Amino acid sequence: MLIARVIGTAVSTIKDSKITGDKLLILRQTDHTGNEIGKPFVAIDVVGAGEGELVLTAHSSQCRQTNLTKDCPVDAVVMAVIDHLNVDGEVVFRKE
């Protein structure tokens, strides 16, 4: 799993029928405090995340383990919205 921030959405009118109707989010990987560190990537959203939120993502074959992505041609999925992160006894991120 990776921590990422939702930085936008992607719209595609022509796509595989198995992902028709699924929301596509543009994400950027972050460190454990929410600072962006990676390249942007696109993921299927199965939890209703919104722009600016920190989320947990799964990748590769593991992302096809949710009820909505089983047997779908996806490489990344948003599977949780983060409420807070606690590292070494200190809250380093809290959703506002």
Secondary structure, DSSP 8 states (H G I E B T S, - for coil): -EEEEEEEEE--SS--GGGTT-EEEEEEEE-TTS-EEEEEEEEEESS---TT-EEEEEEGGGGGGSTTTTT-S-SEEEEEE-SEEEETTEEEEE--
